[in-house]
């Protein structure tokens, strides 16, 4: 079973081995490690994955 946790002022943390990540065209994206984090702030240089940029830009996830 997959679990997605919204981290306060941070990424979406995706846990579980039965998760497939696909792009907008439906092509599967490789996931190199589990769990993985998906960018929520839009500033990651490694989209759709989080690279910690939310800390650098002071992302506020409350809105």
SEVO-228521 format. One record per atom (N, C-alpha, C, O, CB): residue number from 1; chain; x, y negated, z; residue in three letters. Coordinates in steps of 0.05 Angstrom, whole numbers, always signed. Glycine has a CB too. Example, Ala and Ser with C-alpha at 12.3 -4.5 7.8 and 13.67 -1.06 7.14 Angstrom:
BEGIN
[1, A, [+264, +114, +156], ALA]
[1, A, [+246, +90, +156], ALA]
[1, A, [+264, +66, +156], ALA]
[1, A, [+285, +66, +169], ALA]
[1, A, [+226, +89, +181], ALA]
[2, A, [+257, +45, +142], SER]
[2, A, [+273, +21, +143], SER]
[2, A, [+258, -1, +157], SER]
[2, A, [+268, -23, +161], SER]
[2, A, [+282, +12, +114], SER]
***
This chain:
BEGIN
[1, A, [+17, +23, +0], UNK]
[1, A, [+0, +0, +0], UNK]
[1, A, [+18, -25, +0], UNK]
[1, A, [+39, -25, +13], UNK]
[1, A, [-19, +0, +24], UNK]
[2, A, [+9, -45, -14], UNK]
[2, A, [+24, -70, -16], UNK]
[2, A, [+14, -90, +5], UNK]
[2, A, [-10, -90, +12], UNK]
[2, A, [+22, -82, -44], UNK]
[3, A, [+32, -106, +15], UNK]
[3, A, [+25, -127, +33], UNK]
[3, A, [+38, -153, +24], UNK]
[3, A, [+62, -153, +18], UNK]
[3, A, [+33, -120, +63], UNK]
[4, A, [+22, -175, +22], UNK]
[4, A, [+33, -201, +14], UNK]
[4, A, [+27, -220, +36], UNK]
[4, A, [+5, -224, +45], UNK]
[4, A, [+19, -211, -13], UNK]
[5, A, [+49, -232, +46], UNK]
[5, A, [+48, -251, +69], UNK]
[5, A, [+55, -279, +59], UNK]
[5, A, [+76, -282, +47], UNK]
[5, A, [+66, -241, +92], UNK]
[6, A, [+38, -298, +65], UNK]
[6, A, [+44, -326, +59], UNK]
[6, A, [+61, -337, +81], UNK]
[6, A, [+51, -339, +104], UNK]
[6, A, [+18, -343, +55], UNK]
[7, A, [+86, -343, +76], UNK]
[7, A, [+104, -354, +96], UNK]
[7, A, [+100, -384, +99], UNK]
[7, A, [+98, -398, +79], UNK]
[7, A, [+134, -347, +90], UNK]
[8, A, [+99, -393, +123], UNK]
[8, A, [+94, -422, +128], UNK]
[8, A, [+117, -438, +115], UNK]
[8, A, [+140, -433, +121], UNK]
[8, A, [+92, -428, +159], UNK]
[9, A, [+109, -456, +98], UNK]
[9, A, [+129, -473, +84], UNK]
[9, A, [+150, -457, +68], UNK]
[9, A, [+172, -467, +64], UNK]
[9, A, [+142, -492, +103], UNK]
[10, A, [+143, -433, +60], UNK]
[10, A, [+161, -416, +46], UNK]
[10, A, [+148, -400, +24], UNK]
[10, A, [+126, -407, +15], UNK]
[10, A, [+176, -398, +65], UNK]
[11, A, [+160, -378, +17], UNK]
[11, A, [+151, -362, -6], UNK]
[11, A, [+129, -342, +2], UNK]
[11, A, [+120, -341, +25], UNK]
[11, A, [+174, -346, -17], UNK]
[12, A, [+120, -327, -18], UNK]
[12, A, [+102, -305, -13], UNK]
[12, A, [+120, -280, -10], UNK]
[12, A, [+135, -273, -29], UNK]
[12, A, [+81, -301, -37], UNK]
[13, A, [+118, -267, +13], UNK]
[13, A, [+134, -243, +17], UNK]
[13, A, [+118, -219, +9], UNK]
[13, A, [+96, -214, +19], UNK]
[13, A, [+143, -241, +47], UNK]
[14, A, [+129, -203, -10], UNK]
[14, A, [+115, -180, -21], UNK]
[14, A, [+129, -154, -10], UNK]
[14, A, [+153, -150, -15], UNK]
[14, A, [+115, -180, -52], UNK]
[15, A, [+114, -138, +4], UNK]
[15, A, [+124, -113, +15], UNK]
[15, A, [+109, -90, +4], UNK]
[15, A, [+85, -91, -1], UNK]
[15, A, [+123, -114, +46], UNK]
[16, A, [+123, -68, +0], UNK]
[16, A, [+110, -43, -10], UNK]
[16, A, [+124, -33, -34], UNK]
[16, A, [+135, -48, -51], UNK]
[16, A, [+81, -48, -16], UNK]
[17, A, [+124, -6, -37], UNK]
[17, A, [+138, +6, -60], UNK]
[17, A, [+120, +10, -84], UNK]
[17, A, [+129, +16, -106], UNK]
[17, A, [+149, +33, -52], UNK]
[18, A, [+94, +6, -80], UNK]
[18, A, [+75, +10, -102], UNK]
[18, A, [+66, -16, -115], UNK]
[18, A, [+43, -18, -125], UNK]
[18, A, [+50, +25, -91], UNK]
[19, A, [+84, -35, -116], UNK]
[19, A, [+78, -61, -128], UNK]
[19, A, [+92, -64, -155], UNK]
[19, A, [+116, -58, -157], UNK]
[19, A, [+86, -84, -109], UNK]
[20, A, [+77, -72, -175], UNK]
[20, A, [+88, -78, -201], UNK]
[20, A, [+86, -108, -206], UNK]
[20, A, [+64, -120, -201], UNK]
[20, A, [+74, -62, -224], UNK]
[21, A, [+107, -121, -214], UNK]
[21, A, [+107, -150, -220], UNK]
[21, A, [+108, -153, -250], UNK]
[21, A, [+125, -142, -264], UNK]
[21, A, [+132, -164, -206], UNK]
[22, A, [+89, -169, -260], UNK]
[22, A, [+87, -174, -289], UNK]
[22, A, [+86, -204, -295], UNK]
[22, A, [+77, -220, -279], UNK]
[22, A, [+62, -160, -301], UNK]
[23, A, [+97, -211, -318], UNK]
[23, A, [+96, -239, -327], UNK]
[23, A, [+69, -246, -339], UNK]
[23, A, [+51, -228, -340], UNK]
[23, A, [+119, -245, -347], UNK]
[24, A, [+65, -270, -349], UNK]
[24, A, [+40, -279, -360], UNK]
[24, A, [+31, -263, -384], UNK]
[24, A, [+7, -261, -390], UNK]
[24, A, [+41, -308, -367], UNK]
[25, A, [+50, -251, -398], UNK]
[25, A, [+44, -235, -422], UNK]
[25, A, [+38, -206, -415], UNK]
[25, A, [+31, -190, -432], UNK]
[25, A, [+66, -237, -442], UNK]
[26, A, [+42, -199, -389], UNK]
[26, A, [+37, -172, -380], UNK]
[26, A, [+62, -154, -380], UNK]
[26, A, [+60, -131, -373], UNK]
[26, A, [+17, -159, -398], UNK]
[27, A, [+85, -165, -388], UNK]
[27, A, [+110, -150, -388], UNK]
[27, A, [+120, -146, -359], UNK]
[27, A, [+120, -165, -344], UNK]
[27, A, [+131, -164, -406], UNK]
[28, A, [+127, -122, -353], UNK]
[28, A, [+137, -116, -326], UNK]
[28, A, [+164, -129, -321], UNK]
[28, A, [+182, -128, -338], UNK]
[28, A, [+139, -86, -321], UNK]
[29, A, [+167, -142, -298], UNK]
[29, A, [+192, -155, -290], UNK]
[29, A, [+206, -136, -270], UNK]
[29, A, [+194, -125, -253], UNK]
[29, A, [+187, -183, -277], UNK]
[30, A, [+232, -133, -274], UNK]
[30, A, [+247, -115, -256], UNK]
[30, A, [+249, -128, -228], UNK]
[30, A, [+254, -152, -225], UNK]
[30, A, [+275, -110, -267], UNK]
[31, A, [+245, -111, -208], UNK]
[31, A, [+248, -120, -180], UNK]
[31, A, [+272, -104, -169], UNK]
[31, A, [+270, -80, -166], UNK]
[31, A, [+222, -115, -163], UNK]
[32, A, [+293, -118, -162], UNK]
[32, A, [+318, -105, -155], UNK]
[32, A, [+319, -96, -126], UNK]
[32, A, [+334, -78, -119], UNK]
[32, A, [+341, -123, -160], UNK]
[33, A, [+303, -108, -109], UNK]
[33, A, [+303, -100, -80], UNK]
[33, A, [+275, -104, -68], UNK]
[33, A, [+259, -120, -79], UNK]
[33, A, [+324, -116, -64], UNK]
[34, A, [+270, -90, -47], UNK]
[34, A, [+245, -92, -33], UNK]
[34, A, [+250, -97, -4], UNK]
[34, A, [+270, -87, +6], UNK]
[34, A, [+228, -66, -36], UNK]
[35, A, [+235, -113, +10], UNK]
[35, A, [+214, -130, +0], UNK]
[35, A, [+226, -152, -17], UNK]
[35, A, [+250, -156, -17], UNK]
[35, A, [+197, -142, +23], UNK]
[36, A, [+209, -167, -31], UNK]
[36, A, [+218, -190, -47], UNK]
[36, A, [+201, -214, -42], UNK]
[36, A, [+178, -211, -33], UNK]
[36, A, [+219, -183, -77], UNK]
[37, A, [+211, -237, -48], UNK]
[37, A, [+197, -262, -43], UNK]
[37, A, [+192, -277, -69], UNK]
[37, A, [+210, -279, -86], UNK]
[37, A, [+213, -280, -23], UNK]
[38, A, [+167, -286, -72], UNK]
[38, A, [+160, -301, -96], UNK]
[38, A, [+158, -331, -89], UNK]
[38, A, [+147, -339, -69], UNK]
[38, A, [+133, -291, -107], UNK]
[39, A, [+170, -348, -107], UNK]
[39, A, [+170, -377, -102], UNK]
[39, A, [+142, -388, -101], UNK]
[39, A, [+125, -381, -117], UNK]
[39, A, [+186, -390, -125], UNK]
[40, A, [+138, -406, -82], UNK]
[40, A, [+112, -420, -80], UNK]
[40, A, [+116, -450, -83], UNK]
[40, A, [+96, -464, -87], UNK]
[40, A, [+99, -414, -53], UNK]
[41, A, [+141, -459, -81], UNK]
[41, A, [+146, -488, -82], UNK]
[41, A, [+151, -499, -110], UNK]
[41, A, [+148, -523, -115], UNK]
[41, A, [+169, -495, -65], UNK]
[42, A, [+158, -481, -129], UNK]
[42, A, [+163, -489, -157], UNK]
[42, A, [+191, -499, -162], UNK]
[42, A, [+198, -506, -185], UNK]
[42, A, [+145, -511, -164], UNK]
[43, A, [+209, -499, -142], UNK]
[43, A, [+236, -509, -146], UNK]
[43, A, [+257, -488, -150], UNK]
[43, A, [+281, -494, -154], UNK]
[43, A, [+243, -526, -123], UNK]
[44, A, [+250, -462, -148], UNK]
[44, A, [+270, -441, -151], UNK]
[44, A, [+283, -441, -178], UNK]
[44, A, [+270, -446, -198], UNK]
[44, A, [+256, -414, -146], UNK]
[45, A, [+309, -435, -178], UNK]
[45, A, [+324, -432, -203], UNK]
[45, A, [+321, -404, -213], UNK]
[45, A, [+331, -397, -235], UNK]
[45, A, [+354, -440, -199], UNK]
[46, A, [+308, -386, -198], UNK]
[46, A, [+306, -358, -205], UNK]
[46, A, [+277, -349, -206], UNK]
[46, A, [+270, -327, -197], UNK]
[46, A, [+321, -341, -185], UNK]
[47, A, [+259, -367, -216], UNK]
[47, A, [+230, -361, -217], UNK]
[47, A, [+225, -335, -232], UNK]
[47, A, [+239, -329, -252], UNK]
[47, A, [+215, -384, -231], UNK]
[48, A, [+207, -319, -223], UNK]
[48, A, [+187, -325, -202], UNK]
[48, A, [+196, -319, -174], UNK]
[48, A, [+181, -321, -155], UNK]
[48, A, [+162, -309, -208], UNK]
[49, A, [+222, -311, -171], UNK]
[49, A, [+232, -304, -145], UNK]
[49, A, [+241, -328, -129], UNK]
[49, A, [+250, -348, -141], UNK]
[49, A, [+255, -284, -148], UNK]
[50, A, [+239, -326, -103], UNK]
[50, A, [+248, -348, -86], UNK]
[50, A, [+279, -348, -83], UNK]
[50, A, [+291, -326, -81], UNK]
[50, A, [+235, -345, -58], UNK]
[51, A, [+291, -371, -84], UNK]
[51, A, [+320, -373, -79], UNK]
[51, A, [+326, -391, -56], UNK]
[51, A, [+349, -399, -52], UNK]
[51, A, [+333, -384, -104], UNK]
[52, A, [+306, -398, -39], UNK]
[52, A, [+310, -414, -16], UNK]
[52, A, [+307, -444, -21], UNK]
[52, A, [+312, -460, -3], UNK]
[52, A, [+336, -409, -4], UNK]
[53, A, [+300, -452, -45], UNK]
[53, A, [+298, -480, -52], UNK]
[53, A, [+278, -495, -35], UNK]
[53, A, [+280, -519, -32], UNK]
[53, A, [+292, -484, -81], UNK]
[54, A, [+258, -481, -25], UNK]
[54, A, [+238, -494, -8], UNK]
[54, A, [+250, -508, +16], UNK]
[54, A, [+240, -528, +25], UNK]
[54, A, [+217, -473, +1], UNK]
[55, A, [+272, -497, +26], UNK]
[55, A, [+286, -509, +49], UNK]
[55, A, [+299, -535, +40], UNK]
[55, A, [+298, -556, +54], UNK]
[55, A, [+307, -490, +60], UNK]
[56, A, [+312, -535, +16], UNK]
[56, A, [+326, -558, +6], UNK]
[56, A, [+308, -581, +0], UNK]
[56, A, [+315, -604, +5], UNK]
[56, A, [+342, -550, -19], UNK]
[57, A, [+284, -575, -10], UNK]
[57, A, [+266, -597, -19], UNK]
[57, A, [+246, -604, +3], UNK]
[57, A, [+231, -623, -1], UNK]
[57, A, [+251, -589, -43], UNK]
[58, A, [+246, -590, +25], UNK]
[58, A, [+227, -596, +47], UNK]
[58, A, [+198, -589, +40], UNK]
[58, A, [+180, -604, +46], UNK]
[58, A, [+228, -625, +54], UNK]
[59, A, [+194, -566, +27], UNK]
[59, A, [+167, -558, +18], UNK]
[59, A, [+148, -556, +41], UNK]
[59, A, [+154, -545, +63], UNK]
[59, A, [+169, -531, +4], UNK]
[60, A, [+124, -567, +37], UNK]
[60, A, [+103, -566, +57], UNK]
[60, A, [+80, -549, +46], UNK]
[60, A, [+66, -558, +27], UNK]
[60, A, [+93, -595, +65], UNK]
[61, A, [+77, -525, +56], UNK]
[61, A, [+58, -507, +45], UNK]
[61, A, [+30, -510, +57], UNK]
[61, A, [+12, -494, +51], UNK]
[61, A, [+67, -479, +50], UNK]
[62, A, [+25, -531, +72], UNK]
[62, A, [-1, -534, +85], UNK]
[62, A, [-22, -546, +66], UNK]
[62, A, [-46, -544, +72], UNK]
[62, A, [+2, -552, +109], UNK]
[63, A, [-14, -557, +44], UNK]
[63, A, [-34, -569, +26], UNK]
[63, A, [-40, -552, +2], UNK]
[63, A, [-56, -559, -15], UNK]
[63, A, [-25, -596, +17], UNK]
***
